[in-house]
Amino acid sequence: MTATSKNMDRRLDLDWIRIGALALLILYHVGMVYVPWDWHVKSPRLLDWLQPVMVLTNPWRLTLLFIVSGAATRFMLDRAAATPFLKARLIRLTPPLLFGMLVIVPPQTWLQLADAGTSLPYDQFYAAYLTAGGDWRWHGAPLTTPTWNHLWFVVYILVYTMLLAGTVAIGRRLPAAWRRAGEPLARLPLWLGLVLIPILYLTGVRLVLAPVYPETHALFGDWTVHAESLAAFLFGFGTARSARVWRALAAWRRRLLGLAIFAYAIYAGSLILWMTGTADAALAKAVMHSVYGLDQYGWTATILGYAHQYLARAEHPARAYLTQAIFPWYLVHQTLIIMAAVALRRFTLPIAVEAALILTATVGGCVLFYELARRVGWLRVLTGLKPHPAATARPIPRSPHGSCAPERPSGTAW
């Protein structure tokens, strides 16, 4: 059963999507230890066959998280004036980012350098890490520290939030006629605004921007990622309360799934032909780039549609717990994967056993980290959790322009 427009403040489907996307992210990063692509540390036993499996989620995994983050931003901005909202978001997200860069990420870089042959005592490494005095290189390129590594997502969400809050603040001061300037877009036929335009846009980004601006996650100059991620963030923001859009995605879910499977079959098939030398590499790359946007759209829309159809009212005790735990898990998961992978390497276990142990150690470490973080007041702040109720400051003032709907039950920093 889908949610009605009256129930659009309680988006359990988006909570489940966020939970599922993080689970996929953890599995994906475990896979990065074994797939023959560049990553922080690698197993000496690489698996070529893993590449088509990994590209199943490559195009859309983080797109989902940006859409959910945009929707959450819409619910919060509807309840608050732009300036107090932005202040609250900065207070909520900046400490975890700094904590991650200064405490959680450095062990990744230390082990990464050791894996590449630059072994240092941790205290010497950390002093150089903090002061950017390491003069380190990674695959021939400078390795700049401090670094945010996998926390680039938090940086981008912060930047997009600031841009959006500023735009909303300006928009609320415009005359009513100007504030309604975007209404014709909402009246576009759904097949055009919800299917064709997104596919053409994402395909254009991959064909035009990606060859010139490869992904860097360095914020500046990362135009391909911004074109995709900011669009996803704005899509989530703009459609969060549109029952019409979500009903359509749910109604079209089976056709969207067929589209997604079709796109993935072409993408993965081209990759396999390239890997096996059956097809010309340039031709295979061209086909993969051409179908990437279709693949990205197809799976994203499919998951949104199925989630809204079946999970919009799927309340479960695990949802409340995992929704709170997601951000602390995200902060620490990659460091745990890298530490476990390096620690287990010496035993030369069967790959399936080794990977299972890495996954178990990572999930177990995430659980322990969250359980500690939620019990310690100052650590709650550093991991993006809300302060305990007794320590919570007065609520953010409501905006006279926004909705007075109840607060969305999610407590995640995203």
HELIX and SHEET records of a PDB file:
HELIX    1   1 SER A    5  ASN A    7  5                                   3    
HELIX    2   2 LEU A   12  GLY A   31  1                                  20    
HELIX    3   3 LEU A   50  MET A   54  1                                   5    
HELIX    4   4 ARG A   61  ARG A   79  1                                  19    
HELIX    5   5 ALA A   82  PHE A   99  1                                  18    
HELIX    6   6 GLY A  100  ILE A  104  3                                   5    
HELIX    7   7 PRO A  106  ASP A  115  1                                  10    
HELIX    8   8 TYR A  122  THR A  131  1                                  10    
HELIX    9   9 ASN A  149  LEU A  151  5                                   3    
HELIX   10  10 TRP A  152  GLY A  171  1                                  20    
HELIX   11  11 ALA A  176  ARG A  179  1                                   4    
HELIX   12  12 GLU A  183  ALA A  186  1                                   4    
HELIX   13  13 LEU A  190  TRP A  191  1                                   2    
HELIX   14  14 LEU A  192  LEU A  196  3                                   5    
HELIX   15  15 ILE A  197  GLY A  204  1                                   8    
HELIX   16  16 VAL A  205  LEU A  209  3                                   5    
HELIX   17  17 TRP A  223  THR A  239  1                                  17    
HELIX   18  18 ALA A  243  ALA A  251  1                                   9    
HELIX   19  19 ARG A  253  MET A  275  1                                  23    
HELIX   20  20 ALA A  281  TYR A  310  1                                  30    
HELIX   21  21 PRO A  317  ARG A  345  1                                  29    
HELIX   22  22 ILE A  351  ALA A  373  1                                  23    
HELIX   23  23 GLY A  377  LEU A  382  1                                   6    
HELIX   24  24 PRO A  389  ALA A  391  5                                   3    
SHEET    1   A 2 TRP A 136  TRP A 138  0                                        
SHEET    2   A 2 ALA A 141  LEU A 143 -1                                        
END                                                                             
